[in-house]
Amino acid sequence: MLFDRPLYRQQVLWIAALTGILVFVLWNIPALDFLLYPFRLFVTFVHEVGHSLMAEFTGGRGIEFTVFGNGTGIATTAGGNRLLILPAGYLGAAFFGASLFYLVNTVPIPRKLSLALGTVMILIALFMRATGMALVIGVLTGLALVFLSLRGSVGLNMLVLNLLAVLTGLNAVLDLLFVIQNSSAALGTVRNDAAAMAELTPGIPAVIWALIWALIAVFMLGSAVWYSVLRPLRQGELV
């Protein structure tokens, strides 16, 4: 298998390291914020898809979802289990990021991963009632990933997918930390998933739910990094 070749294993390590450097640079140079804006919209798209999918999985249905220009979004659902639907936004984004990072760095088929992800994005946007900017984001991102899979090198596919994974996962955690750090959001004056969850669970405030979700998200991301990169590196499999 391609993944068993030492050259590919070294490529995994170097591209994972390059991803970390790029994310650090993008987040610490304000002049580059415009480069993060498309990723912010993508994260929100994944977040709202998480709500819609969980509604479907728990016996309800996703009515529609959209993304706004300021990076926020909303998913309208009917029925289903709200105790599972509400956390599915943040945790769905974290799970997406962790799963994608693990797959990119363990399965030696990055082009096929790009093709599969792009196709799924387009299908979700077209058939899960994405509206407005969400529809545009889903279709354009999907087409870009399909094009990348067909014309981009293996290394470029790995880098782009890693960036999507890391930025989606970390943004899910940062969004939860924002909820935790802002008492007004915790008290429900700012509408968010944690505040809505608190309404369903008297005695458990929004900040507690946000903290629980953040810990779960960090665990998922940490596990993905450990099992795909750090443990193989420690065992000498990537050098």
C-alpha positions as CSV (number, residue, x, y, z in Angstrom):
1,M,0.0,0.0,0.0
2,L,1.1,3.6,-0.7
3,F,0.8,4.5,3.0
4,D,3.4,1.9,3.9
5,R,6.1,3.6,2.0
6,P,8.5,5.7,4.1
7,L,8.3,8.7,1.7
8,Y,4.5,9.0,2.2
9,R,4.8,8.7,5.9
10,Q,7.3,11.6,6.0
11,Q,5.0,13.6,3.8
12,V,2.2,13.1,6.4
13,L,4.5,14.5,9.1
14,W,5.7,17.5,7.1
15,I,2.3,18.5,5.8
16,A,0.7,18.2,9.3
17,A,3.5,20.4,10.6
18,L,3.0,22.9,7.8
19,T,-0.7,23.0,8.6
20,G,0.0,23.9,12.2
21,I,2.4,26.7,11.1
22,L,-0.1,28.1,8.6
23,V,-3.0,28.1,11.1
24,F,-0.7,29.8,13.7
25,V,0.3,32.5,11.2
26,L,-3.3,33.1,9.9
27,W,-4.6,33.5,13.5
28,N,-1.8,35.9,14.6
29,I,-1.6,38.3,11.7
30,P,-4.7,40.5,11.6
31,A,-3.9,41.6,8.0
32,L,-4.6,38.0,7.0
33,D,-8.1,37.8,8.5
34,F,-9.7,38.0,5.1
35,L,-8.1,34.6,4.3
36,L,-9.9,33.1,7.3
37,Y,-13.3,34.4,6.4
38,P,-14.2,31.6,3.9
39,F,-13.1,29.0,6.5
40,R,-15.4,30.8,9.1
41,L,-18.3,30.4,6.7
42,F,-17.4,26.7,6.1
43,V,-17.3,26.1,9.8
44,T,-20.8,27.6,10.3
45,F,-22.0,25.5,7.3
46,V,-20.8,22.3,9.0
47,H,-22.3,23.4,12.4
48,E,-25.7,23.9,10.9
49,V,-25.6,20.7,9.0
50,G,-24.8,19.0,12.3
51,H,-28.1,20.2,13.7
52,S,-30.1,19.2,10.6
53,L,-28.5,15.7,10.4
54,M,-29.1,15.0,14.0
55,A,-32.8,16.0,13.6
56,E,-33.1,13.5,10.8
57,F,-31.3,10.8,12.8
58,T,-33.5,11.2,15.8
59,G,-36.8,10.9,14.0
60,G,-37.4,14.6,13.1
61,R,-36.5,16.5,10.0
62,G,-34.4,19.5,9.0
63,I,-36.6,22.1,7.5
64,E,-33.8,24.4,6.3
65,F,-30.5,25.9,7.3
66,T,-28.6,29.0,6.2
67,V,-25.4,30.9,6.9
68,F,-25.1,34.7,7.3
69,G,-22.4,37.0,6.1
70,N,-21.2,37.7,9.7
71,G,-20.3,34.1,10.2
72,T,-23.4,33.0,12.1
73,G,-26.1,30.7,11.0
74,I,-29.3,29.0,11.9
75,A,-30.9,25.6,11.3
76,T,-34.7,25.2,11.5
77,T,-35.7,21.7,12.6
78,A,-38.9,19.9,13.5
79,G,-39.3,17.0,15.9
80,G,-36.4,14.8,16.9
81,N,-34.5,14.7,20.2
82,R,-33.5,18.3,21.1
83,L,-31.1,17.1,23.7
84,L,-29.1,15.6,20.9
85,I,-29.9,18.1,18.2
86,L,-28.6,21.1,20.2
87,P,-25.1,19.9,20.9
88,A,-24.8,18.5,17.4
89,G,-23.7,21.8,16.0
90,Y,-20.6,22.4,18.0
91,L,-19.8,18.7,18.5
92,G,-20.6,17.9,14.9
93,A,-18.1,20.5,13.7
94,A,-15.5,19.1,16.1
95,F,-16.2,15.5,15.1
96,F,-16.0,16.5,11.4
97,G,-12.6,18.2,12.0
98,A,-11.2,15.3,14.1
99,S,-12.4,12.6,11.7
100,L,-11.1,14.4,8.6
101,F,-7.7,15.1,10.2
102,Y,-7.4,11.4,11.2
103,L,-8.4,10.1,7.7
104,V,-6.2,12.5,5.8
105,N,-3.2,11.5,7.9
106,T,-3.8,7.7,8.0
107,V,-5.5,6.7,4.8
108,P,-3.3,7.2,1.7
109,I,-6.0,8.4,-0.6
110,P,-6.2,12.2,-0.2
111,R,-7.5,12.8,-3.7
112,K,-10.4,10.4,-3.2
113,L,-11.1,12.0,0.2
114,S,-11.4,15.4,-1.5
115,L,-13.6,13.9,-4.2
116,A,-15.9,12.2,-1.6
117,L,-16.1,15.3,0.6
118,G,-16.8,17.6,-2.3
119,T,-19.5,15.4,-3.6
120,V,-21.1,15.1,-0.2
121,M,-21.0,18.9,0.3
122,I,-22.8,19.4,-3.0
123,L,-25.5,16.8,-2.2
124,I,-26.1,18.2,1.3
125,A,-26.4,21.7,-0.1
126,L,-28.9,20.6,-2.8
127,F,-30.9,18.1,-0.9
128,M,-30.9,19.1,2.7
129,R,-32.6,22.5,2.1
130,A,-29.7,24.8,2.4
131,T,-30.8,28.3,1.6
132,G,-29.1,31.6,0.8
133,M,-25.4,31.7,1.5
134,A,-25.4,28.2,2.8
135,L,-26.4,26.9,-0.6
136,V,-23.6,28.9,-2.2
137,I,-21.0,27.8,0.3
138,G,-21.9,24.1,0.0
139,V,-22.0,24.0,-3.8
140,L,-18.9,26.2,-4.4
141,T,-16.8,24.4,-1.7
142,G,-17.9,21.0,-3.1
143,L,-16.9,22.0,-6.6
144,A,-13.6,23.3,-5.5
145,L,-12.8,20.1,-3.7
146,V,-13.8,18.0,-6.7
147,F,-11.6,20.1,-8.9
148,L,-8.8,19.8,-6.3
149,S,-9.1,16.0,-6.3
150,L,-8.9,15.9,-10.1
151,R,-6.1,18.4,-10.7
152,G,-4.3,18.9,-7.5
153,S,-1.2,17.0,-6.3
154,V,-1.4,14.5,-3.5
155,G,0.5,17.0,-1.2
156,L,-1.9,19.9,-2.1
157,N,-4.9,17.7,-1.4
158,M,-3.5,16.7,2.0
159,L,-2.7,20.3,2.9
160,V,-6.1,21.7,2.0
161,L,-8.0,18.9,3.8
162,N,-5.8,19.3,6.8
163,L,-6.5,23.0,6.9
164,L,-10.2,22.4,6.7
165,A,-10.0,19.8,9.4
166,V,-7.9,21.9,11.8
167,L,-9.7,25.2,11.3
168,T,-13.2,23.5,11.6
169,G,-12.2,21.6,14.7
170,L,-10.5,24.5,16.5
171,N,-13.2,27.0,15.6
172,A,-15.7,24.7,17.2
173,V,-13.7,24.7,20.4
174,L,-13.1,28.5,20.3
175,D,-16.8,29.2,19.7
176,L,-17.5,27.2,22.9
177,L,-14.8,29.0,24.8
178,F,-16.5,32.3,23.8
179,V,-19.8,31.1,25.3
180,I,-18.0,30.0,28.5
181,Q,-16.2,33.3,28.8
182,N,-19.2,35.5,28.2
183,S,-21.6,35.5,31.2
184,S,-24.3,37.2,29.2
185,A,-24.4,34.3,26.7
186,A,-24.4,31.9,29.7
187,L,-27.4,33.7,31.1
188,G,-29.2,33.4,27.9
189,T,-29.4,37.1,26.9
190,V,-27.5,36.0,23.8
191,R,-29.2,33.2,22.0
192,N,-27.0,30.1,21.4
193,D,-27.2,26.4,21.6
194,A,-25.9,26.2,25.1
195,A,-28.5,28.7,26.3
196,A,-31.2,26.7,24.6
197,M,-29.9,23.5,26.2
198,A,-30.1,25.1,29.6
199,E,-33.8,25.8,29.0
200,L,-34.4,22.1,28.6
201,T,-32.3,21.1,31.6
202,P,-33.4,23.3,34.6
203,G,-30.5,23.6,37.1
204,I,-27.7,23.1,34.6
205,P,-26.7,26.6,33.2
206,A,-25.5,27.2,29.7
207,V,-21.9,27.7,30.8
208,I,-21.8,24.1,32.1
209,W,-23.1,22.7,28.9
210,A,-20.6,24.8,26.9
211,L,-17.8,23.5,29.1
212,I,-18.8,19.9,28.7
213,W,-19.1,20.3,25.0
214,A,-15.7,22.0,24.8
215,L,-14.0,19.2,26.8
216,I,-15.6,16.6,24.5
217,A,-14.5,18.6,21.4
218,V,-10.9,18.9,22.7
219,F,-10.9,15.2,23.5
220,M,-12.0,14.3,19.9
221,L,-9.4,16.6,18.3
222,G,-6.6,15.5,20.6
223,S,-7.4,11.9,19.9
224,A,-7.3,12.5,16.2
225,V,-3.9,14.2,16.4
226,W,-2.5,11.5,18.7
227,Y,-3.6,8.5,16.8
228,S,-2.8,9.9,13.3
229,V,0.4,11.8,13.9
230,L,1.9,11.8,17.4
231,R,1.8,8.1,18.2
232,P,3.1,7.0,14.8
233,L,5.9,9.6,15.2
234,R,6.7,8.4,18.7
235,Q,6.9,4.8,17.4
236,G,9.1,5.9,14.5
237,E,6.6,5.2,11.8
238,L,6.7,8.7,10.2
239,V,10.5,9.1,10.1
